[in-house]
Amino acid sequence: MHHDLLIPEAIDSFDFKERFAALENIAGLLAASMPENADDIINPAAGGVNMHIHSFYSYNSMGYSPSHVALACRQHGLYAAALCDFDVLDGLEEFLAAGQMLGLRTAVHLETRAFLKEYVQVEINSPGEPGVTYIMGAGFGSLPPDGSNAMKTLNLFRQQANLRNRALVGRINGRLPEISIDYNADVMPLSPGGCPTERHIVQAYRAKAQAVFTKLEQLSVYWSKLLNKNAGEMTALLADPPAMDDKIRSLLAKNGGIGYVRPDDKTFPAVDDFIDWVLSCEAIPMATWLDGASAGEGDMLKMLECLQAKGAGALNIIPDRNHNIKSENERRLKIRKLDDVIVAARKLHFPINIGTEMNKKGQPFVDDPGCGALARYQSDFLRGANIMVGQTVLSRYAGFSYCGKPAADEFNGDVNRKNVFFESAGKLPPISAEESLRLKQMGLENAFHFIADSAAGGKWRF
């Protein structure tokens, strides 16, 4: 299901009022083109899920706002979707509200990098950086209250990211003064929330080089020396901006690059501290997996058990990295590793969260859950998506979090029963803004019983 509606540029405006007004307008047109039983025909087999999509609050390859992400998901007929930005929750309320407007099941996650002391000498899933792991908080029901310790910590993530970025730019400028950039003037404006990423920095340096070397031949010569490419290779790279950005990012920011310094336990927050923060926000601490190629990911059951002991309760996977591969031998190897990590997650009863990120051009908008490489995992992926949506609904309206004490008391350690309950809540049809208001007005306890009764019957009892 794909609706080819004219999307106004305003939907990606950095001004929230402008983009949300654009969304309201197009949502009306979309609703008019949908059959009354639209939710009945948007199903996992047809549309799949994408529970890991970045917006322009971190980096989206298309420059999509949270509103545009939600709209694109609805246009593609997705069953459920989740926003996931680096170090910020700036898009949370917007994305959840957009989901209500569009009739889309939604969740909101946060991703960062953290230092895992138990693996200090071992590469995990941040290539070339021993001890550093990508890690997530999943299913945030709301922003932390203003002035709370949780909000102060969230603000600290943004500040730490900016300090790392400024230091990186300072080192690169010192080595490449001919294309030096001003962080405040050239990088900060690229991110509406004031939390740019390495990819924004790369964009700024590429733009500065184009401004300095105005002739294509000059630009080609400049980059060819830095990238050690011949004229033909540079011509191909300059005609392929995503590939060029990858090369520049490796040159400037990655292990061995001009601005790279090896991180230590002070560069990123400790995994233990991040997990404690996620739990304080009534969200789910979520481990991540890259592709199984590193020493740290060589025994994922061991790593997941380590993270589970700290409070983690779910696993994020990007399947596209393991099956959308040209080399058949490499593809077979990575699919075997994918199978291994899913077996480990099943053993620990971890819900599995999947997505394609959409922070690099060329990534598919959604995985095909019925393709040969993924069909046998389809029920795992759908269950994970429903649990994330159920967590969002129950945490937001009933104060009942997957990893919280009320759930621990309710299910008394029976994770299977807990998973079934949160999954059933996630299966409920997407709620409207009016229904959201009614749930809020019920109060936490009444809302919990209402959601539980609705989930047991398979439909809302409004």
FENHU-V491005 format. One record per pair of residues at least 12 apart in sequence whose ideal C-beta (glycine too) atoms are under 10 Angstrom apart, sorted by the first residue. I is the first residue (numbers start at 1). J is the second residue. D is the distance in whole Angstrom. If there is no record, write none. Layout:
i	j	d
I	J	D
I	J	D
This chain:
i	j	d
1	34	9
1	38	8
1	41	7
1	42	7
1	46	7
1	47	7
1	74	9
1	75	8
1	76	7
1	77	3
1	78	9
2	47	10
2	72	10
2	74	10
2	75	6
2	76	6
2	77	7
3	26	10
3	29	9
3	30	6
3	33	6
3	34	8
3	71	10
3	74	8
3	75	5
3	76	9
3	77	9
4	33	10
4	75	8
5	26	6
5	27	10
5	29	6
5	30	6
5	33	8
5	71	9
5	75	7
6	26	8
6	29	9
7	22	8
7	23	10
7	26	7
7	64	10
7	68	7
7	71	7
7	72	9
7	75	9
8	21	9
8	22	5
8	23	9
8	25	7
8	26	7
9	22	8
9	63	10
10	22	4
10	23	9
10	25	9
10	26	10
10	65	10
10	67	10
11	23	6
11	25	9
11	26	7
11	64	8
11	65	6
11	67	6
11	68	5
11	71	7
11	72	10
11	98	10
12	55	9
12	56	7
12	60	9
12	62	8
12	63	5
12	64	6
12	65	5
12	67	8
12	68	6
12	192	10
13	65	7
13	67	9
13	68	10
13	192	9
14	56	8
14	65	8
14	189	9
14	190	10
14	191	9
14	192	4
14	193	9
15	192	9
16	65	9
16	66	9
16	67	9
16	90	10
16	91	10
16	93	10
16	94	7
16	192	9
18	65	10
19	56	10
19	65	5
19	66	9
19	67	5
19	68	7
19	94	8
19	98	10
19	192	10
20	65	9
20	66	10
20	67	6
20	94	7
20	97	8
20	98	8
20	101	9
21	67	10
22	65	9
22	67	7
22	68	9
22	71	9
23	65	9
23	66	10
23	67	4
23	68	8
23	70	8
23	71	6
23	94	9
23	97	9
23	98	6
23	101	7
23	102	8
24	67	9
24	98	10
24	101	7
26	67	9
26	68	10
26	71	7
26	74	10
26	75	10
26	101	10
26	102	9
27	67	9
27	70	9
27	71	8
27	74	9
27	98	8
27	100	10
27	101	5
27	102	6
27	103	9
28	101	9
30	71	8
30	74	7
30	75	8
30	101	9
30	102	7
30	103	9
31	74	10
31	101	9
31	102	8
31	103	8
34	74	9
34	102	10
34	103	8
38	74	9
38	77	9
38	103	7
39	79	9
39	103	6
39	104	9
39	105	9
39	429	5
39	430	7
40	429	9
41	77	8
42	74	9
42	76	10
42	77	5
42	78	7
42	79	6
42	80	10
42	103	8
42	104	9
42	105	9
42	430	9
43	77	9
43	79	6
43	382	10
44	78	9
44	79	5
44	80	8
44	369	7
44	370	9
44	378	7
44	379	9
44	381	8
44	382	5
44	385	8
44	386	9
45	79	9
45	369	8
45	370	7
45	378	8
45	382	9
46	77	6
46	78	9
46	79	8
46	369	10
46	370	9
47	73	9
47	74	10
47	76	7
47	77	4
47	78	5
47	79	5
47	80	9
47	81	10
47	366	7
47	369	9
48	76	9
48	77	9
48	78	6
48	79	7
48	80	9
48	81	10
48	354	9
48	365	10
48	366	5
48	367	6
48	368	7
48	369	5
48	370	8
48	371	10
48	374	9
48	378	9
48	381	8
48	382	9
48	385	9
49	73	9
49	78	6
49	79	5
49	80	5
49	81	7
49	82	8
49	105	9
49	353	9
49	354	7
49	355	8
49	366	7
49	367	8
49	369	8
49	378	10
49	381	6
49	382	7
49	384	8
49	385	4
49	386	9
49	388	9
49	389	9
50	69	9
50	72	9
50	73	7
50	76	8
50	78	6
50	79	10
50	80	8
50	81	5
50	82	7
50	84	10
50	354	8
50	355	5
50	356	6
50	357	9
50	358	8
50	364	9
50	365	7
50	366	5
50	367	7
50	385	9
51	78	10
51	80	7
51	81	7
51	82	4
51	83	9
51	84	8
51	105	10
51	106	10
51	107	7
51	109	8
51	138	8
51	139	10
51	316	8
51	317	10
51	351	10
51	352	9
51	353	5
51	354	6
51	355	5
51	356	10
51	381	8
51	384	7
51	385	5
51	388	6
51	389	9
52	81	9
52	82	6
52	83	9
52	84	5
52	109	7
52	111	8
52	136	8
52	138	10
52	288	9
52	316	6
52	317	9
52	318	7
52	353	7
52	354	7
52	355	2
52	356	7
52	357	6
52	358	8
52	359	10
53	66	9
53	69	5
53	70	9
53	72	9
53	73	8
53	78	10
53	81	6
53	82	7
53	83	6
53	84	6
53	85	9
53	95	9
53	109	9
53	355	6
53	356	7
53	357	7
53	358	5
53	359	9
53	363	10
53	365	9
53	366	9
54	66	10
54	69	8
54	83	8
54	84	6
54	85	6
54	86	7
54	91	9
54	111	8
54	197	9
54	199	10
54	355	9
54	356	10
54	357	6
54	358	6
54	359	4
54	360	9
55	67	9
55	68	8
55	69	5
55	70	9
55	83	6
55	84	9
55	85	6
55	88	10
55	90	9
55	91	5
55	94	9
55	95	8
55	192	9
55	193	9
55	358	9
55	359	9
56	68	8
56	69	9
56	85	9
56	90	10
56	91	9
56	190	9
56	191	7
56	192	6
56	193	9
56	200	10
57	83	8
57	85	5
57	86	8
57	87	9
57	88	5
57	89	9
57	90	5
57	91	5
57	92	10
57	94	9
57	95	10
57	191	7
57	192	6
57	193	5
57	194	10
57	195	7
57	197	10
58	83	10
58	84	8
58	85	4
58	86	4
58	87	7
58	88	7
58	90	9
58	91	9
58	110	9
58	111	8
58	161	9
58	191	8
58	193	8
58	195	7
58	196	8
58	197	6
58	199	9
58	200	9
58	357	10
58	359	7
59	85	9
59	86	8
59	190	9
59	191	8
59	195	10
59	196	8
59	197	5
59	198	8
59	199	4
59	200	6
59	202	10
59	203	9
59	357	9
59	358	9
59	359	5
59	360	9
60	85	9
60	199	10
60	357	9
60	358	6
60	359	6
60	360	10
61	199	9
61	242	7
61	245	10
61	357	9
61	358	6
61	359	6
61	360	6
61	361	5
61	362	8
61	363	7
62	358	7
62	359	10
62	361	8
62	365	10
63	190	10
64	358	7
65	91	8
65	94	8
65	95	9
65	98	9
65	192	8
66	83	6
66	85	9
66	90	8
66	91	4
66	92	8
66	93	9
66	94	4
66	95	4
66	96	9
66	97	9
66	98	6
66	99	10
66	106	10
66	108	9
67	91	9
67	94	6
67	95	8
67	97	9
67	98	5
67	101	9
67	102	9
68	98	9
69	81	7
69	82	10
69	83	6
69	84	10
69	91	8
69	94	9
69	95	7
69	98	8
69	99	10
69	104	10
69	106	10
69	358	8
70	83	8
70	91	10
70	94	8
70	95	6
70	96	9
70	97	9
70	98	4
70	99	6
70	100	9
70	101	8
70	102	6
70	104	6
70	106	7
71	98	7
71	101	9
71	102	6
71	104	9
72	358	9
72	365	7
72	366	10
73	95	10
73	98	9
73	99	9
73	102	8
73	104	6
73	105	9
73	106	8
73	365	8
73	366	8
74	98	9
74	99	9
74	101	9
74	102	4
74	103	7
74	104	5
74	430	10
75	102	9
75	365	9
76	365	6
76	366	6
77	366	9
78	104	7
78	105	8
78	365	9
78	366	6
78	385	9
79	104	9
79	105	7
79	366	10
79	369	9
79	382	7
79	385	7
79	386	9
79	389	9
79	427	10
79	430	10
80	99	9
80	104	7
80	105	4
80	106	7
80	107	7
80	382	8
80	384	10
80	385	4
80	386	7
80	388	8
80	389	5
80	426	7
80	427	10
80	430	9
81	95	9
81	98	10
81	99	8
81	102	10
81	104	6
81	105	7
81	106	6
81	107	8
81	355	8
81	366	9
81	385	9
81	388	10
81	389	9
82	95	8
82	99	10
82	105	9
82	106	7
82	107	4
82	108	6
82	109	6
82	138	8
82	139	8
82	316	10
82	353	7
82	354	10
82	355	7
82	385	8
82	388	6
82	389	8
82	392	9
83	95	4
83	96	9
83	98	9
83	99	9
83	106	7
83	107	8
83	108	5
83	109	7
83	110	9
83	140	10
83	355	10
84	107	9
84	108	8
84	109	4
84	110	7
84	111	5
84	136	7
84	137	10
84	138	8
84	286	10
84	316	8
84	353	9
84	355	7
84	357	8
84	358	10
84	359	9
85	108	9
85	109	8
85	110	7
85	111	7
85	112	10
85	191	10
85	193	8
85	195	8
85	197	9
85	359	10
86	110	8
86	111	5
86	112	6
86	113	9
86	134	10
86	136	10
86	157	9
86	158	10
86	161	7
86	195	7
86	196	10
86	197	6
86	198	10
86	199	10
86	359	9
87	110	7
87	111	8
87	112	5
87	113	9
87	154	8
87	155	10
87	156	9
87	157	4
87	158	6
87	159	9
87	160	8
87	161	5
87	162	9
87	193	9
87	195	6
87	197	9
88	110	7
88	111	10
88	112	10
88	154	8
88	155	9
88	157	7
88	158	6
88	161	9
88	191	9
88	193	5
88	194	9
88	195	5
89	108	7
89	109	9
89	110	6
89	137	9
89	140	6
89	142	9
89	143	6
89	144	8
89	151	10
89	154	6
89	157	9
89	193	9
89	281	9
89	283	10
90	110	10
90	143	9
90	154	10
90	158	9
90	191	9
90	192	8
90	193	4
90	194	9
90	195	8
91	108	7
91	192	9
91	193	8
92	106	10
92	107	10
92	108	5
92	109	10
92	110	9
92	140	6
92	141	9
92	142	7
92	143	6
92	392	10
92	396	10
93	108	9
93	142	8
93	143	7
94	108	10
95	107	9
95	108	6
96	108	7
96	140	9
96	141	9
96	142	9
96	392	7
96	393	10
96	396	8
96	431	10
96	433	10
96	436	8
97	433	7
97	436	8
99	389	9
99	392	9
99	430	6
99	431	9
99	432	10
99	433	10
99	436	10
100	430	7
100	431	6
100	432	6
100	433	5
100	434	9
100	435	8
100	436	6
100	437	10
101	430	10
101	432	8
101	433	7
102	430	8
103	429	8
103	430	5
103	431	9
103	432	8
104	389	10
104	430	6
105	385	8
105	386	8
105	388	9
105	389	5
105	390	9
105	392	9
105	393	9
105	426	7
105	427	9
105	428	8
105	429	8
105	430	5
105	431	9
106	388	9
106	389	7
106	392	7
106	393	10
106	430	8
106	431	10
107	138	7
107	139	5
107	140	8
107	141	9
107	283	10
107	284	10
107	353	9
107	385	8
107	386	10
107	387	9
107	388	4
107	389	5
107	390	9
107	391	7
107	392	5
107	393	9
107	395	10
107	426	9
108	137	9
108	138	9
108	139	7
108	140	5
108	141	9
108	142	9
108	143	10
108	283	9
108	388	9
108	392	7
108	396	10
109	136	5
109	137	6
109	138	5
109	139	7
109	140	7
109	278	10
109	283	8
109	284	9
109	286	7
109	314	10
109	316	8
109	353	7
109	355	9
109	388	8
109	392	10
110	135	10
110	136	6
110	137	5
110	138	8
110	140	7
110	154	8
110	157	8
110	274	10
110	277	10
110	278	8
110	281	9
110	283	8
110	286	10
111	134	6
111	135	7
111	136	5
111	137	8
111	138	10
111	286	9
111	288	8
111	316	8
111	357	9
112	133	10
112	134	8
112	135	6
112	136	8
112	137	8
112	157	6
112	160	9
112	161	8
112	268	7
112	269	7
112	274	7
112	277	10
113	125	9
113	126	6
113	129	8
113	132	6
113	133	7
113	134	6
113	135	7
113	161	10
113	164	10
113	263	8
113	267	8
113	268	5
113	269	9
113	271	10
113	274	9
113	288	10
114	126	10
114	131	9
114	132	7
114	133	6
114	134	8
114	135	5
114	136	10
114	265	10
114	267	10
114	268	5
114	269	5
114	270	6
114	271	5
114	272	9
114	273	8
114	274	5
114	275	9
115	129	9
115	130	10
115	131	5
115	132	6
115	133	8
115	135	10
115	263	7
115	264	8
115	265	5
115	266	8
115	267	7
115	268	5
115	269	7
115	270	5
115	271	7
115	272	9
115	273	9
115	274	9
116	130	10
116	131	6
116	132	8
116	133	5
116	135	8
116	265	10
116	268	10
116	270	8
116	271	5
116	272	9
116	274	10
116	287	10
116	296	8
116	303	8
116	306	8
116	307	8
116	310	9
117	131	7
117	265	7
117	270	7
117	271	8
117	272	8
118	131	9
118	271	9
118	272	10
118	296	10
118	302	10
118	303	9
118	306	6
118	307	9
118	309	10
118	310	9
119	131	6
119	132	9
119	133	7
119	271	9
119	294	10
119	295	9
119	296	5
119	303	7
119	306	8
120	132	10
120	264	9
120	265	8
121	295	9
121	296	10
122	294	8
122	295	5
122	296	4
122	297	9
122	298	9
122	303	9
123	255	10
123	293	9
123	294	5
123	295	6
123	296	6
123	297	9
123	298	10
124	287	10
124	288	9
124	289	10
124	290	8
124	294	6
124	295	8
124	296	4
124	297	7
124	303	7
125	287	9
125	288	6
125	289	7
125	290	4
125	291	8
125	292	9
125	293	9
125	294	6
125	296	7
125	297	6
125	303	10
126	254	10
126	255	9
126	263	8
126	268	9
126	288	10
126	290	8
126	294	9
126	296	10
127	254	7
127	255	7
127	290	8
127	293	9
127	294	8
128	254	7
128	255	3
128	256	7
128	257	10
128	260	9
128	262	8
128	294	10
129	254	9
129	255	7
129	260	9
129	262	7
129	263	6
129	264	10
129	267	9
129	268	9
130	262	8
130	263	9
130	264	10
130	294	9
130	295	9
130	296	8
131	262	10
131	263	8
131	264	8
131	265	7
131	267	10
131	268	9
131	271	9
131	296	9
132	262	9
132	263	6
132	264	9
132	265	10
132	267	8
132	268	6
132	271	10
132	296	10
133	268	9
133	271	7
133	274	10
133	287	8
133	288	7
133	289	10
133	290	9
133	296	8
133	297	10
133	303	8
133	307	9
134	286	10
134	287	9
134	288	4
134	289	9
134	290	8
134	316	8
135	268	9
135	269	9
135	271	6
135	274	6
135	275	8
135	278	9
135	285	7
135	286	7
135	287	7
135	288	6
135	307	8
135	312	8
135	316	9
136	274	9
136	278	8
136	283	9
136	284	9
136	285	8
136	286	4
136	287	8
136	288	6
136	312	9
136	314	8
136	315	10
136	316	6
136	353	8
137	154	10
137	274	8
137	275	8
137	277	7
137	278	4
137	279	9
137	281	7
137	282	10
137	283	5
137	284	7
137	285	6
137	286	7
137	314	10
138	278	8
138	283	6
138	284	4
138	285	8
138	286	4
138	312	10
138	313	9
138	314	6
138	315	10
138	316	8
138	351	8
138	353	6
138	384	10
138	387	9
138	388	6
138	391	7
138	392	9
138	402	9
138	403	10
139	278	10
139	281	10
139	282	9
139	283	5
139	284	5
139	286	9
139	314	9
139	351	9
139	353	9
139	387	8
139	388	5
139	389	8
139	390	8
139	391	4
139	392	5
139	393	9
139	394	9
139	395	6
139	396	9
139	401	8
139	402	7
139	403	9
139	422	9
139	426	10
140	154	10
140	278	9
140	281	6
140	282	8
140	283	5
140	284	9
140	391	9
140	392	7
140	395	8
140	396	9
140	401	10
141	281	8
141	282	6
141	283	7
141	391	8
141	392	6
141	393	8
141	394	8
141	395	3
141	396	3
141	397	8
141	398	9
141	399	8
141	400	9
141	401	8
142	281	8
142	282	8
142	283	10
142	392	10
142	395	8
142	396	6
142	397	10
142	399	10
143	281	9
144	277	9
144	280	8
144	281	6
144	282	9
148	280	8
148	281	9
149	277	9
149	280	7
150	276	10
150	277	6
150	278	9
150	279	10
150	280	5
150	281	5
150	282	9
151	281	9
152	277	10
153	269	8
153	273	8
153	274	9
153	276	9
153	277	5
153	278	10
153	280	8
153	281	9
154	277	8
154	281	8
156	269	8
156	277	9
157	195	8
157	268	10
157	269	7
157	274	9
157	277	9
158	193	8
158	194	7
158	195	5
159	194	10
159	195	9
160	266	10
160	267	8
160	268	8
160	269	7
161	194	10
161	195	6
161	196	8
161	197	8
161	198	10
161	268	10
162	183	8
162	187	10
162	188	8
162	191	10
162	194	8
162	195	7
162	196	8
163	267	10
164	198	9
164	261	10
164	263	9
164	267	7
164	268	8
165	183	7
165	187	7
165	188	9
165	195	9
165	196	6
165	197	8
165	198	7
165	200	8
165	201	6
165	253	10
166	183	5
166	184	9
166	187	9
166	188	10
166	201	10
167	183	10
167	259	8
167	261	8
167	267	10
168	183	9
168	198	7
168	201	7
168	252	8
168	253	6
168	257	9
168	258	10
168	259	5
168	260	8
168	261	8
169	181	6
169	182	9
169	183	5
169	186	9
169	187	7
169	201	6
169	204	8
169	205	9
169	252	9
169	253	10
169	259	7
170	183	8
170	259	8
171	252	9
171	253	10
171	257	9
171	258	7
171	259	4
171	260	8
171	261	7
172	201	8
172	205	7
172	251	9
172	252	5
172	253	8
172	257	9
172	258	6
172	259	4
172	260	10
173	205	9
173	259	9
174	258	9
174	259	9
175	226	10
175	252	9
175	257	10
175	258	5
175	259	7
176	205	8
176	208	9
176	209	9
176	222	10
176	226	8
176	251	10
176	252	8
176	258	7
176	259	9
178	208	9
178	209	8
178	212	6
178	213	9
178	222	8
179	204	9
179	205	6
179	206	9
179	207	9
179	208	5
179	209	5
179	210	9
179	211	9
179	212	6
179	213	8
179	222	8
179	226	10
180	205	9
180	208	8
180	212	10
181	201	8
181	204	5
181	205	6
181	207	8
181	208	5
181	209	10
182	204	9
182	208	9
183	196	9
183	201	8
183	204	8
185	204	9
186	200	9
186	201	9
186	203	9
186	204	4
186	205	9
186	207	8
186	208	7
187	200	6
187	201	6
187	202	10
187	203	8
187	204	5
187	205	9
188	200	9
188	204	10
189	204	10
190	203	6
190	204	7
190	207	10
197	359	8
198	249	6
198	252	8
198	253	5
198	254	9
198	259	10
199	245	7
199	246	10
199	248	10
199	249	7
199	253	9
199	359	7
199	360	8
201	248	9
201	249	8
201	252	7
201	253	7
201	259	9
202	244	9
202	245	5
202	246	9
202	247	9
202	248	5
202	249	5
202	250	10
202	251	9
202	252	7
202	253	7
203	241	9
203	245	7
203	248	9
203	249	10
205	245	10
205	248	6
205	249	9
205	251	9
205	252	7
205	253	10
205	259	10
206	219	10
206	223	9
206	238	10
206	241	8
206	244	7
206	245	7
206	248	6
206	249	10
209	222	6
209	223	7
209	226	10
209	248	9
210	238	10
216	234	10
216	235	9
216	238	7
217	231	9
217	234	10
219	234	9
219	238	7
220	233	10
220	234	5
220	235	7
220	237	9
220	238	6
221	234	8
222	234	9
223	237	7
223	238	7
223	244	8
223	247	8
223	248	8
223	251	9
224	237	9
224	238	10
226	247	9
226	248	9
226	251	6
226	252	9
226	258	8
227	244	9
227	247	6
227	248	8
227	250	9
227	251	6
228	251	9
229	247	8
233	247	10
234	247	10
240	361	9
240	362	10
241	361	8
242	360	7
242	361	4
242	362	6
242	363	10
243	361	9
243	362	9
245	360	8
245	361	8
246	360	8
246	361	10
270	310	10
271	285	9
271	287	9
271	306	9
271	307	7
271	310	6
271	311	10
271	312	9
272	307	10
272	310	6
272	311	8
274	310	9
274	311	10
274	312	10
275	287	10
275	307	8
275	310	5
275	311	5
275	312	6
275	313	10
275	403	9
276	310	9
276	311	7
278	311	8
278	312	9
278	313	10
278	401	10
278	403	8
279	310	10
279	311	6
279	312	10
279	313	9
279	401	8
279	403	6
279	404	8
279	405	10
281	395	9
281	401	9
282	391	9
282	394	9
282	395	5
282	396	9
282	399	7
282	400	9
282	401	4
282	402	9
282	403	8
282	404	6
282	406	10
282	407	10
283	313	10
283	388	10
283	391	8
283	392	9
283	395	7
283	401	7
283	402	8
283	403	8
283	404	9
284	311	9
284	312	8
284	313	5
284	314	5
284	350	10
284	351	8
284	353	9
284	387	8
284	388	8
284	391	6
284	392	10
284	395	9
284	401	8
284	402	5
284	403	5
284	404	10
284	422	10
285	307	8
285	308	9
285	310	8
285	311	5
285	312	4
285	313	6
285	314	8
285	402	10
285	403	7
286	307	9
286	312	6
286	313	7
286	314	4
286	315	7
286	316	5
286	350	9
286	351	9
286	352	10
286	353	6
286	384	10
286	388	9
287	300	9
287	303	7
287	304	6
287	306	9
287	307	5
287	308	8
287	310	10
287	312	5
287	313	9
287	314	7
287	315	5
287	316	7
287	317	10
287	341	10
287	345	9
287	348	10
287	350	8
287	353	10
288	307	10
288	312	10
288	314	10
288	315	7
288	316	5
288	317	8
288	318	9
288	353	9
289	303	9
289	304	9
289	315	6
289	316	7
289	317	5
289	318	8
289	321	9
289	322	9
289	337	9
289	338	9
289	340	10
289	341	5
289	342	9
289	344	9
289	345	9
289	352	9
290	317	9
290	318	8
290	321	7
290	322	9
290	337	10
290	341	10
291	317	9
291	318	8
291	321	5
291	322	6
291	325	10
291	330	10
291	333	10
291	334	6
291	337	7
291	338	8
291	341	9
292	321	10
292	322	8
292	333	9
292	334	7
292	336	8
292	337	3
292	338	7
292	339	10
292	340	7
292	341	6
293	321	10
293	330	10
293	333	9
293	334	8
293	337	7
297	337	8
297	340	9
297	341	8
298	337	9
298	340	10
299	340	9
299	344	9
300	315	9
300	337	9
300	340	7
300	341	5
300	342	9
300	343	9
300	344	5
300	345	8
301	340	8
301	341	9
301	343	8
301	344	4
301	345	9
301	347	7
301	348	8
302	344	9
303	341	10
303	344	9
304	341	8
304	344	6
304	345	7
304	347	9
304	348	6
304	350	7
305	344	9
305	347	9
305	348	7
307	348	10
307	350	9
308	348	6
308	349	10
308	350	8
311	403	7
312	348	9
312	350	8
312	403	9
313	348	9
313	349	9
313	350	7
313	351	8
313	387	10
313	391	10
313	401	10
313	402	6
313	403	5
313	415	9
313	418	9
314	345	8
314	348	10
314	349	10
314	350	5
314	351	5
314	352	7
314	353	6
314	384	7
314	387	8
314	388	8
314	391	9
314	402	8
314	403	9
315	341	7
315	342	9
315	344	8
315	345	5
315	346	10
315	348	8
315	350	5
315	351	8
315	352	5
315	353	7
315	354	10
315	380	10
315	384	8
316	350	10
316	351	10
316	352	8
316	353	5
316	354	7
316	355	8
316	384	9
317	338	7
317	341	7
317	342	8
317	345	8
317	352	6
317	353	7
317	354	5
317	355	9
317	367	10
317	377	9
317	380	9
317	381	9
317	384	9
318	353	10
318	354	7
318	355	7
318	356	7
318	357	6
318	363	9
318	367	9
319	334	10
319	335	9
319	338	7
319	342	10
319	352	10
319	354	6
319	355	9
319	356	8
319	364	10
319	367	5
319	368	9
319	369	9
319	371	9
319	373	8
319	374	6
319	377	8
319	381	8
320	354	9
320	355	9
320	356	5
320	357	8
320	362	10
320	363	6
320	364	6
320	366	10
320	367	6
320	368	10
320	374	10
321	334	7
321	338	9
321	356	9
321	357	10
321	363	10
322	334	4
322	335	6
322	336	9
322	337	7
322	338	4
322	339	9
322	341	9
322	373	8
322	374	9
323	335	6
323	338	7
323	367	8
323	368	9
323	371	7
323	372	8
323	373	4
323	374	7
324	356	9
324	362	10
324	363	9
324	364	7
324	367	9
324	368	10
324	371	9
324	373	9
325	373	10
331	373	8
332	373	10
334	373	9
335	372	9
335	373	5
335	374	9
338	373	8
338	374	9
338	377	8
339	373	10
339	376	8
339	377	8
342	376	9
342	377	6
342	380	6
342	381	9
345	380	8
345	384	9
346	377	10
346	380	7
348	415	8
349	414	10
349	415	4
349	416	6
349	418	8
349	419	6
350	380	10
350	384	8
350	387	10
350	415	9
350	419	9
351	380	9
351	381	10
351	383	7
351	384	4
351	385	9
351	386	9
351	387	4
351	388	7
351	390	10
351	391	9
351	402	8
351	415	10
351	418	10
351	419	7
351	422	8
351	423	8
351	426	10
352	377	8
352	380	5
352	381	6
352	382	10
352	383	8
352	384	4
352	385	9
352	387	9
352	388	10
353	381	8
353	384	5
353	385	7
353	387	9
353	388	6
354	366	10
354	367	6
354	369	9
354	374	9
354	377	9
354	380	9
354	381	5
354	382	10
354	384	7
354	385	8
355	367	8
355	381	10
355	385	9
367	381	8
369	381	6
369	382	7
382	423	9
382	426	9
382	427	9
383	419	7
383	420	9
383	422	10
383	423	6
383	426	9
383	427	10
384	419	9
384	423	9
384	426	9
385	423	9
385	426	7
385	427	10
386	419	9
386	422	8
386	423	4
386	424	8
386	425	8
386	426	3
386	427	5
386	428	9
387	402	7
387	418	9
387	419	6
387	420	9
387	421	9
387	422	5
387	423	5
387	424	10
387	425	9
387	426	6
387	427	10
388	402	9
388	422	8
388	423	10
388	426	7
389	422	9
389	423	9
389	425	8
389	426	4
389	427	8
389	428	8
389	430	9
390	402	8
390	419	9
390	421	8
390	422	4
390	423	6
390	424	7
390	425	3
390	426	3
390	427	8
390	428	8
390	451	9
390	455	8
391	403	9
391	404	10
391	407	9
391	422	6
391	423	10
391	425	8
391	426	8
392	422	10
392	425	9
392	426	8
393	422	9
393	425	6
393	426	7
393	428	7
393	430	10
393	431	8
393	436	9
393	439	8
393	447	9
393	451	6
393	454	10
393	455	9
394	406	9
394	407	8
394	421	9
394	422	7
394	425	6
394	426	9
394	447	9
394	448	7
394	451	6
394	452	9
394	455	9
395	407	10
395	422	10
396	436	8
396	439	8
396	440	9
396	447	9
397	431	9
397	435	10
397	436	8
397	438	10
397	439	4
397	440	6
397	441	10
397	442	8
397	443	10
397	444	8
397	446	10
397	447	4
397	448	8
397	450	9
397	451	7
398	425	9
398	439	8
398	442	9
398	443	9
398	444	5
398	445	8
398	446	9
398	447	5
398	448	4
398	449	8
398	450	8
398	451	6
398	452	8
399	443	10
399	444	4
399	445	9
399	447	8
399	448	8
400	421	10
400	422	9
400	425	9
400	444	8
400	445	10
400	447	9
400	448	5
400	451	8
400	452	9
401	422	10
402	415	10
402	418	7
402	419	9
402	421	9
402	422	6
403	418	10
406	444	10
406	448	8
407	421	8
407	422	8
410	448	10
410	452	10
420	455	10
421	451	10
421	452	8
421	455	7
421	456	9
422	455	9
423	455	9
424	451	10
424	452	9
424	454	9
424	455	4
424	456	7
424	457	10
424	458	8
425	451	6
425	452	8
425	454	8
425	455	5
425	456	10
426	455	9
427	455	7
427	458	7
427	459	10
428	451	8
428	454	6
428	455	6
428	457	9
428	458	8
428	459	7
428	460	6
428	461	10
429	454	10
429	458	9
429	459	7
429	460	6
430	460	10
431	460	7
431	462	9
432	460	10
432	462	9
434	462	9
435	460	7
435	462	6
438	450	9
438	460	10
438	462	7
439	451	8
439	460	10
439	462	9
450	462	9
